[in-house]
């Protein structure tokens, strides 16, 4: 069976390939066949989920929202129905759960390395490296704001737009669309410094 024929197959193939390459790396580096670094694995999960989350955030802002607007404006076209019925629900499913996995994996890593308090206090508490705490803390707090926006603002209003919950007239629907667009764009803006400071935490400089 070709794993490329299904999304599940792609995930399984990607993970298996990663495991095989990790084992080969261990063997060529003089490590044991089954040597396993839990924190490295958690960091890898954090990065994969984060790429999926932020990638979909950029998709919504730079592709879907403008495309829906163009479809609505094109009176002779097919309209935005297909996007809202088939594309948006799937994208939102991956989007919102990728945000959870990213945040939880990141928090787990910080707890395991005893950096959680140092990071979320921006280097003011916890006894760790204050510079690391500040840089990673800026990224972690921005990521937390993005997560809260996804679940507390974007998703409740997207359910109105997708017809998953009842709305009281066109005015409420229009307000939901306005809120989603504004908060999604705010998250896109915040994602730039978030990524910059998270990378800077391990490299020492923002640029």
C-alpha positions as CSV (number, residue, x, y, z in Angstrom):
1,X,0.0,0.0,0.0
2,X,1.4,3.4,-1.0
3,X,1.5,5.6,2.1
4,X,1.2,8.7,-0.1
5,X,-2.4,7.7,-0.9
6,X,-3.7,8.9,2.5
7,X,-2.9,11.6,5.1
8,X,-2.6,9.0,7.8
9,X,0.0,7.2,5.6
10,X,2.0,10.4,5.2
11,X,2.1,10.9,9.0
12,X,3.1,7.2,9.6
13,X,5.8,7.3,6.8
14,X,7.2,10.6,8.1
15,X,7.5,9.4,11.7
16,X,8.9,6.0,10.6
17,X,11.5,7.7,8.4
18,X,12.5,10.0,11.3
19,X,12.9,7.0,13.6
20,X,15.0,5.1,11.1
21,X,17.2,8.1,10.5
22,X,17.5,8.7,14.3
23,X,18.6,5.1,14.8
24,X,21.2,5.3,12.0
25,X,22.5,8.6,13.6
26,X,22.8,6.9,17.0
27,X,24.7,3.9,15.5
28,X,27.1,6.1,13.6
29,X,27.6,8.3,16.6
30,X,28.6,5.4,18.9
31,X,25.3,5.5,20.8
32,X,23.1,2.4,21.5
33,X,20.5,1.2,19.0
34,X,17.6,2.2,21.3
35,X,19.1,5.2,23.0
36,X,16.2,7.7,23.3
37,X,16.2,11.3,24.4
38,X,12.7,12.2,25.6
39,X,13.4,15.9,25.6
40,X,14.7,15.8,22.0
41,X,11.6,14.0,21.0
42,X,9.3,16.5,22.8
43,X,11.2,19.4,21.1
44,X,10.7,17.7,17.7
45,X,7.0,17.4,18.4
46,X,6.9,21.0,19.5
47,X,8.5,22.1,16.2
48,X,6.4,20.0,13.9
49,X,3.2,21.1,15.6
50,X,4.3,24.7,15.6
51,X,5.1,24.6,11.9
52,X,1.6,23.2,11.2
53,X,0.0,25.8,13.5
54,X,1.8,28.9,12.2
55,X,1.7,27.6,8.6
56,X,-2.1,27.3,8.8
57,X,-2.2,30.8,10.5
58,X,-0.4,32.2,7.4
59,X,-2.7,30.2,5.1
60,X,-5.8,31.7,6.7
61,X,-4.4,35.3,6.6
62,X,-2.6,35.2,3.2
63,X,-4.7,32.8,1.2
64,X,-8.1,31.9,2.5
65,X,-9.5,35.2,3.8
66,X,-8.5,37.1,0.7
67,X,-9.8,34.2,-1.5
68,X,-13.2,34.3,0.3
69,X,-13.3,38.0,-0.1
70,X,-12.5,37.7,-3.8
71,X,-15.1,35.0,-4.3
72,X,-17.8,37.1,-2.6
73,X,-17.0,40.0,-4.8
74,X,-17.0,38.0,-8.0
75,X,-20.7,37.9,-8.8
76,X,-20.2,35.7,-11.9
77,X,-18.0,33.1,-10.0
78,X,-18.8,30.0,-8.0
79,X,-18.8,31.9,-4.7
80,X,-17.0,30.9,-1.4
81,X,-19.3,28.0,-0.6
82,X,-16.8,25.3,-1.4
83,X,-14.0,26.9,0.7
84,X,-16.3,27.3,3.7
85,X,-17.8,23.9,3.4
86,X,-14.9,21.6,2.5
87,X,-11.6,23.5,3.2
88,X,-12.2,25.7,6.2
89,X,-13.5,23.1,8.6
90,X,-10.5,20.8,7.9
91,X,-8.0,23.6,8.1
92,X,-9.5,24.8,11.4
93,X,-9.4,21.3,12.9
94,X,-5.7,21.0,12.3
95,X,-5.1,24.6,13.2
96,X,-6.7,24.6,16.6
97,X,-5.3,21.2,17.8
98,X,-1.9,21.9,16.4
99,X,-1.9,25.0,18.7
100,X,-2.7,22.8,21.7
101,X,0.0,20.3,20.9
102,X,2.6,23.1,20.3
103,X,1.9,24.8,23.6
104,X,1.7,21.6,25.7
105,X,4.9,20.1,24.2
106,X,6.6,23.4,24.8
107,X,5.4,23.6,28.4
108,X,6.4,20.0,29.0
109,X,9.9,20.8,27.8
110,X,10.2,23.8,30.0
111,X,9.0,21.8,33.1
112,X,11.3,18.9,32.3
113,X,14.3,21.3,32.0
114,X,13.2,23.3,35.1
115,X,12.8,26.4,33.1
116,X,9.1,27.0,33.3
117,X,9.2,29.7,36.0
118,X,12.3,31.3,34.6
119,X,10.7,31.6,31.2
120,X,7.2,32.7,32.2
121,X,8.7,35.3,34.6
122,X,10.8,36.7,31.7
123,X,14.0,35.7,33.6
124,X,13.1,37.4,36.8
125,X,12.4,34.2,38.8
126,X,13.3,30.5,38.8
127,X,17.0,30.6,39.1
128,X,17.8,29.9,35.4
129,X,19.7,31.9,32.9
130,X,17.9,35.3,32.9
131,X,18.8,36.1,29.3
132,X,17.4,32.8,28.1
133,X,14.3,33.3,30.4
134,X,13.6,36.7,28.9
135,X,14.1,35.7,25.2
136,X,12.2,32.5,25.5
137,X,9.6,34.1,27.8
138,X,8.7,36.7,25.2
139,X,8.1,33.9,22.7
140,X,6.2,31.8,25.2
141,X,3.9,34.6,26.3
142,X,3.2,35.6,22.7
143,X,2.5,31.9,21.9
144,X,0.1,31.7,24.9
145,X,-1.7,34.8,23.6
146,X,-2.0,33.2,20.2
147,X,-3.4,30.0,21.7
148,X,-5.9,31.9,23.8
149,X,-7.0,33.8,20.7
150,X,-7.5,30.6,18.7
151,X,-9.7,28.9,21.3
152,X,-11.5,31.8,23.0
153,X,-12.0,34.2,20.0
154,X,-11.3,32.7,16.6
155,X,-13.0,29.3,16.9
156,X,-16.2,30.5,18.6
157,X,-16.7,33.0,15.9
158,X,-15.7,30.7,13.1
159,X,-18.4,28.3,14.3
160,X,-20.9,31.1,13.6
161,X,-19.5,31.7,10.1
162,X,-19.5,28.0,9.3
163,X,-23.1,27.6,10.5
164,X,-22.2,25.3,13.4
165,X,-24.0,27.5,15.8
166,X,-27.1,29.7,15.4
167,X,-26.6,33.4,14.8
168,X,-29.2,36.1,15.3
169,X,-29.3,37.7,11.9
170,X,-26.8,39.1,9.4
171,X,-25.5,41.7,11.8
172,X,-24.1,39.0,14.2
173,X,-22.7,37.1,11.3
174,X,-20.9,40.2,9.9
175,X,-19.5,40.9,13.4
176,X,-18.2,37.4,13.7
177,X,-16.4,37.8,10.3
178,X,-15.0,41.1,11.4
179,X,-13.7,39.6,14.7
180,X,-12.1,36.6,13.0
181,X,-10.3,38.7,10.5
182,X,-9.0,41.2,13.0
183,X,-7.8,38.5,15.5
184,X,-6.4,36.3,12.8
185,X,-4.4,39.2,11.5
186,X,-3.3,40.1,15.0
187,X,-2.1,36.6,15.6
188,X,-0.1,36.7,12.3
189,X,1.6,39.9,13.4
190,X,2.4,38.5,16.8
191,X,3.8,35.3,15.3
192,X,6.7,37.2,13.8
193,X,8.3,38.3,17.1
194,X,7.2,35.1,18.7
195,X,9.3,33.0,16.3
196,X,12.2,35.5,16.4
197,X,12.5,35.4,20.2
198,X,12.1,31.6,20.4
199,X,15.0,31.2,18.0
200,X,17.0,33.9,19.7
201,X,16.6,32.0,23.0
202,X,19.2,29.4,21.8
203,X,21.2,31.7,19.6
204,X,21.6,34.7,21.8
205,X,20.6,37.4,19.3
206,X,17.3,38.4,17.8
207,X,18.7,38.9,14.3
